[in-house]
C-alpha cells in the first residue's frame, strides 16, 4: 500500500503521514513475518538544522486483522519522546555522534515504547488487553553526513534493532525511500512518461523517473513470529487455511 501526500488533510501533518506499508514472510527467519510502516514523506537528506524526527504527539500504529473481518484484531502501538540535552543550542549535534547513546554531541535523541493491544471480543474495539513489549528504546540519529554520523550503517543501524522477547525485533528510524514511483508524471494529469504519446494531451514518450530516489522516510519495522499474529496463535501449515491469512 502506498500513499505519500495524496490525502489532503494528513498532508498538513507530515509527521503523522503514513507513506507505505509492507508485510511479507521474513526470508531470513522462517516462521516470522516482517511488517514495515513508513512515515514523513519526501525527506531531503540535508534538511537541517531541524532534521526530521517522529512526532511526540502522534500515536503510531500497525493494525493486524486475522479473523477475516477487515477490523483490527491486534494493534502494535508506538509512542515517541524527544529529549533536548542542551537547551542553549538549536543544533541537532555539536560534534561527531559516536554511538546511539552519545549525549555529548547529539542534542535531540528520541526514545519510544512498543505496546501490543489485543482487541478481544470481550473488550470491544477500543479497549483490549495491553502488553508493553519495550520501553525507552533508542531511535538512531538521522544520517546527517560523514562528519556528524561517521560509519552510519555500522555504528547505528544494528544498534537500533531492539529485542522485544520471544524472537520479536523492532527498528524505528530514518531509512532511504524504497518505493519507486514517478510522482511528477502521475500527478501531471495522470500520465506515465513511457506512454505520454497516448495521453489525451500527448507528448513524446520518455523514460520514467524515480521521484523518491535520494529521499528518506522514517520507518517502523517489526519482525514477529507467526504465532503472534495468526487467528488462533498457532503456526499455520496450509496456505488455504483461513487462519493462515492476515491483513495489515
C-alpha positions in Angstrom: 0.0 0.0 0.0 1.3 3.5 -0.8 0.1 7.0 -0.2 2.7 9.7 0.1 0.9 13.1 0.0 -2.3 12.2 -1.7 -4.7 12.6 1.2 -5.2 16.4 1.6 -5.8 16.6 5.4 -2.9 14.4 6.5 -0.5 16.1 4.2 -0.8 19.1 6.6 0.6 16.9 9.4 3.6 15.2 7.8 5.0 13.6 11.0 1.8 11.5 11.1 1.6 10.9 7.3 1.9 7.2 6.6 3.5 6.7 3.2 3.9 2.9 2.7 3.0 -0.3 4.4 4.8 -3.6 3.7 4.1 -7.1 5.0 5.9 -10.2 4.0 7.2 -13.5 5.3 10.7 -12.9 6.6 13.1 -14.5 4.1 15.9 -14.6 6.8 13.7 -16.2 9.5 11.2 -18.9 8.7 8.1 -18.7 10.8 8.3 -14.9 11.2 6.6 -12.1 9.4 8.1 -8.6 8.8 5.8 -5.5 9.0 7.1 -2.1 7.9 5.2 1.2 8.1 6.9 4.3 6.7 6.1 7.9 7.7 7.1 11.5 7.0 7.3 11.6 3.1 9.9 13.2 0.8 12.6 14.0 3.4 15.6 15.8 2.0 18.7 14.2 3.5 20.2 17.7 4.0 17.1 19.1 5.8 18.9 20.6 8.7 19.3 22.1 11.2 15.9 20.8 12.2 16.3 17.3 10.9 13.2 15.0 10.6 12.0 13.0 13.6 9.0 11.1 14.8 6.2 13.2 16.4 6.0 13.2 20.1 2.2 13.9 19.9 1.5 11.1 17.4 0.2 7.6 18.2 1.8 5.4 15.5 0.0 2.1 15.0 0.2 -1.1 12.9 -3.1 -2.9 12.8 -3.5 -6.7 12.1 -6.7 -8.3 11.1 -6.7 -12.1 11.4 -10.4 -13.0 11.5 -11.4 -12.1 8.0 -13.4 -9.0 9.1 -11.0 -6.3 7.9 -11.1 -4.9 11.5 -8.1 -4.7 13.8 -7.8 -7.8 16.0 -4.2 -6.9 17.1 -2.6 -3.5 17.2 1.0 -2.6 17.8 1.4 1.0 19.2 4.4 3.2 19.2 4.9 6.3 21.3 7.9 8.6 20.9 9.6 11.1 23.1 12.3 13.6 22.3 14.9 14.7 24.9 16.8 18.0 24.4 20.2 17.6 26.0 21.4 21.2 25.7 18.6 23.8 25.5 21.1 26.5 24.8 21.7 25.4 21.2 19.4 24.9 18.2 21.8 22.4 16.6 21.0 18.8 16.2 24.5 17.8 17.0 27.6 19.7 18.1 30.2 17.1 17.0 30.5 13.6 15.7 27.9 11.3 17.1 29.9 8.3 18.2 27.1 5.9 19.2 23.4 5.5 19.6 23.7 6.6 23.3 26.1 9.5 22.7 24.7 12.5 24.6 27.9 14.5 24.5 27.4 15.7 20.9 23.9 14.5 20.0 21.4 17.0 21.2 18.0 15.5 20.3 17.9 11.8 20.9 14.5 10.1 20.6 13.1 7.1 22.6 10.0 5.0 22.2 7.8 2.4 23.6 6.0 -0.6 21.9 2.7 -1.8 23.1 0.7 -4.8 21.9 -3.1 -4.4 22.1 -5.3 -7.5 21.7 -8.8 -6.4 20.6 -10.7 -9.4 22.0 -14.5 -9.7 21.7 -14.8 -9.2 25.4 -13.1 -5.9 25.3 -14.7 -4.1 22.3 -12.8 -2.4 19.5 -11.2 0.4 21.6 -10.1 -1.5 24.7 -8.4 -4.8 24.9 -5.5 -6.5 26.7 -2.4 -4.3 26.6 1.1 -5.6 26.9 4.1 -3.3 26.9 6.8 -5.1 24.9 9.5 -2.4 25.2 10.3 0.9 26.8 13.0 3.6 26.3 14.1 2.0 23.0 16.5 4.2 21.2 16.0 5.7 17.7 19.2 6.2 15.7 20.2 9.7 14.7 19.3 10.8 11.2 22.1 10.3 8.7 23.5 13.9 8.8 26.8 13.2 7.0 30.2 11.6 7.2 31.4 14.1 9.9 28.3 14.2 12.1 27.4 10.5 11.8 30.5 8.6 10.6 30.2 5.0 9.6 26.5 5.3 9.8 25.4 1.8 8.9 28.0 0.1 11.0 27.6 2.4 14.0 23.8 2.9 14.2 21.7 0.5 12.3 22.3 -2.8 14.1 22.4 -0.9 17.4 18.9 0.4 16.8 17.4 -3.1 16.3 15.9 -4.0 19.6 14.9 -7.3 21.1 11.3 -7.4 22.3 11.5 -11.0 23.6 10.3 -14.3 22.1 12.2 -13.6 18.9 10.5 -10.3 18.2 12.6 -7.5 16.9 11.8 -3.8 16.2 13.5 -0.9 14.5 12.4 2.7 14.2 14.4 5.4 12.4 15.3 7.1 9.2 15.7 5.0 6.1 16.1 5.6 2.4 12.9 5.8 0.4 12.5 2.5 -1.4 9.2 3.0 -3.2 9.8 3.5 -7.0 7.2 5.9 -8.4 7.2 8.6 -11.0 5.1 11.1 -9.0 6.0 14.0 -11.2 4.4 12.3 -14.1 1.5 10.7 -12.4 0.2 14.0 -10.9 0.6 15.8 -14.2 -2.9 14.9 -15.2 -2.3 11.2 -14.8 0.3 10.4 -17.3 3.2 7.9 -17.4 6.3 9.1 -19.3 6.8 5.9 -21.4 3.2 6.3 -22.7 2.8 10.0 -22.9 2.1 9.8 -26.6 -1.2 8.0 -25.8 -2.4 10.7 -23.3 -5.3 13.0 -24.2 -2.7 15.8 -24.1 0.0 13.9 -26.0 3.7 14.5 -25.8 6.8 12.5 -26.8 7.4 9.3 -24.8 10.2 9.5 -22.3 12.0 7.3 -19.7 10.3 7.1 -16.3 11.8 8.9 -13.3 12.0 7.6 -9.8 10.6 10.5 -7.9 11.6 9.1 -4.5 15.2 8.5 -5.3 17.6 10.3 -3.0 14.8 11.0 -0.4 14.2 9.5 3.0 11.3 8.3 5.2 11.0 7.3 8.8 10.4 3.6 9.2 8.9 1.4 11.9 9.8 -2.2 11.3 8.5 -5.2 13.3 9.6 -8.8 13.0 7.1 -11.1 14.7 6.6 -14.9 15.0 3.5 -16.2 13.0 2.0 -17.2 16.3 1.8 -13.6 17.5 -0.5 -12.6 14.6 -2.4 -15.6 13.5 -6.1 -16.1 14.5 -5.6 -18.9 17.0 -2.0 -18.1 17.9 -0.8 -21.3 16.1 1.7 -21.9 13.4 -0.3 -22.5 10.1 0.7 -25.4 7.8 -1.8 -24.9 5.0 -1.8 -21.7 2.9 -5.5 -22.3 2.1 -6.5 -22.3 5.8 -8.3 -19.1 6.5 -6.4 -18.8 9.8 -3.1 -18.6 7.8 -4.1 -15.2 6.3 -3.7 -11.8 7.9 -4.4 -8.3 6.8 -2.1 -5.4 7.7 
